[in-house]
C-alpha cells in the first residue's frame, strides 16, 4: 500500500478532475493518469497555491457559494501569495478568466473538501471507539 503525502493526493485529485478540461494544458495530455504531472503544472496557479487552497477547503463550509469562495480566494491567495505581475483585486488574468484559479476555484475547493472530509473520517476510524 502506498501512502502519499496529503499535498500529493490533492495534486492528483486536481489533475484528475480539472486538468482534462483546461484549455491551457499541453495538447494530447487529457488522458494522462493523475500520477503524472503535465508540463504546465509548475506555472499553473492551482498547483502553485494547492496548499493555500487546501487550507481554504478545510475551513470553508461545504455549501459555500462560488461568489463567497471567489472573495476568500482573492483575499487569501490573489492579494497575498500570487506571483503574477498583476496579482490582486484587479489582476488582468483573473479579470480575463485566463487564470486557472479564477476559472476552476469552486471545482477545486469542492474536490479538496471531499479529500479533507475523507481524511477526517479515516482519522476517526483509525482511532477506533473511545
C-alpha positions as CSV (number, residue, x, y, z in Angstrom):
1,X,0.0,0.0,0.0
2,X,1.3,3.4,-0.9
3,X,0.8,6.3,1.5
4,X,1.2,9.6,-0.3
5,X,1.5,13.0,1.4
6,X,-1.8,14.9,1.5
7,X,-0.4,17.5,-0.8
8,X,0.3,14.9,-3.5
9,X,-3.1,13.4,-3.1
10,X,-4.5,16.8,-3.6
11,X,-2.4,17.4,-6.7
12,X,-3.5,14.0,-8.2
13,X,-7.2,14.8,-7.4
14,X,-6.9,18.2,-9.2
15,X,-5.1,16.6,-12.2
16,X,-7.9,14.0,-12.5
17,X,-10.8,16.4,-12.1
18,X,-9.7,19.7,-13.6
19,X,-6.7,19.3,-15.9
20,X,-8.6,17.3,-18.6
21,X,-11.0,20.2,-19.1
22,X,-8.4,23.0,-19.0
23,X,-7.7,24.7,-22.3
24,X,-4.2,25.6,-21.2
25,X,-3.0,22.1,-20.8
26,X,-0.5,20.8,-23.3
27,X,-2.1,19.1,-26.4
28,X,-2.9,15.4,-26.1
29,X,-2.4,15.2,-22.4
30,X,-6.0,14.9,-21.4
31,X,-5.6,11.1,-20.9
32,X,-2.6,11.2,-18.7
33,X,-3.2,9.5,-15.4
34,X,-3.3,11.6,-12.3
35,X,0.1,10.3,-11.1
36,X,1.8,12.2,-13.9
37,X,2.2,16.0,-13.8
38,X,1.8,17.9,-17.0
39,X,4.4,20.3,-18.2
40,X,2.1,23.2,-17.5
41,X,1.8,22.4,-13.8
42,X,4.8,24.4,-12.5
43,X,3.3,27.6,-13.8
44,X,-0.4,26.8,-13.0
45,X,-1.9,28.9,-10.2
46,X,-4.0,26.0,-9.0
47,X,-0.9,23.9,-8.4
48,X,1.3,26.8,-7.2
49,X,-1.4,27.5,-4.5
50,X,-2.6,24.0,-3.7
51,X,-1.5,24.3,0.0
52,X,-3.5,27.5,0.4
53,X,-6.5,26.0,-1.4
54,X,-6.4,23.0,1.0
55,X,-6.5,25.4,3.9
56,X,-9.4,27.3,2.4
57,X,-11.2,24.0,1.6
58,X,-10.7,22.7,5.2
59,X,-12.1,25.9,6.7
60,X,-14.9,26.6,4.2
61,X,-18.5,25.4,4.6
62,X,-19.5,22.6,2.3
63,X,-22.2,24.7,0.7
64,X,-20.1,27.8,0.1
65,X,-21.2,29.7,-2.9
66,X,-18.8,30.4,-5.8
67,X,-19.1,34.1,-5.1
68,X,-18.1,33.6,-1.4
69,X,-15.2,31.3,-2.4
70,X,-14.1,33.8,-5.0
71,X,-13.8,36.5,-2.3
72,X,-12.0,34.2,0.1
73,X,-9.5,33.1,-2.6
74,X,-9.0,36.7,-3.8
75,X,-8.3,37.8,-0.3
76,X,-6.1,34.9,0.9
77,X,-4.4,33.9,-2.3
78,X,-4.5,36.5,-5.0
79,X,-3.8,39.5,-2.8
80,X,-1.2,37.9,-0.6
81,X,0.5,34.9,-2.4
82,X,0.1,35.2,-6.1
83,X,3.2,35.8,-8.1
84,X,1.5,37.0,-11.3
85,X,2.6,40.5,-12.3
86,X,-0.9,42.0,-11.9
87,X,-1.9,39.9,-8.9
88,X,-4.6,41.4,-6.6
89,X,-8.1,42.8,-6.9
90,X,-7.5,44.0,-10.5
91,X,-5.5,41.1,-11.8
92,X,-5.6,41.0,-15.6
93,X,-5.5,37.2,-15.7
94,X,-8.4,36.9,-13.2
95,X,-10.5,39.6,-14.9
96,X,-9.9,37.9,-18.3
97,X,-10.5,34.4,-16.9
98,X,-7.2,33.2,-18.2
99,X,-6.0,32.2,-14.7
100,X,-6.9,28.6,-13.9
101,X,-7.5,29.6,-10.3
102,X,-10.2,32.1,-11.4
103,X,-11.9,29.5,-13.7
104,X,-11.7,26.4,-11.6
105,X,-11.6,27.6,-8.0
106,X,-15.1,26.4,-6.9
107,X,-14.5,22.9,-8.5
108,X,-11.0,22.7,-6.9
109,X,-12.3,23.6,-3.5
110,X,-15.1,21.0,-3.8
111,X,-12.5,18.3,-4.7
112,X,-10.3,19.4,-1.8
113,X,-13.2,19.5,0.6
114,X,-14.0,15.9,-0.2
115,X,-10.4,14.9,0.4
116,X,-10.4,16.8,3.8
117,X,-13.6,15.1,4.8
118,X,-12.2,11.7,3.8
119,X,-9.0,12.3,5.8
120,X,-11.0,13.4,8.9
121,X,-13.2,10.3,8.6
122,X,-10.2,8.0,8.2
123,X,-8.5,9.5,11.2
124,X,-11.6,8.9,13.3
125,X,-12.0,5.3,12.1
126,X,-8.3,4.6,12.7
127,X,-8.6,5.8,16.3
128,X,-11.5,3.4,16.9
129,X,-14.3,3.8,19.5
130,X,-13.4,5.9,22.5
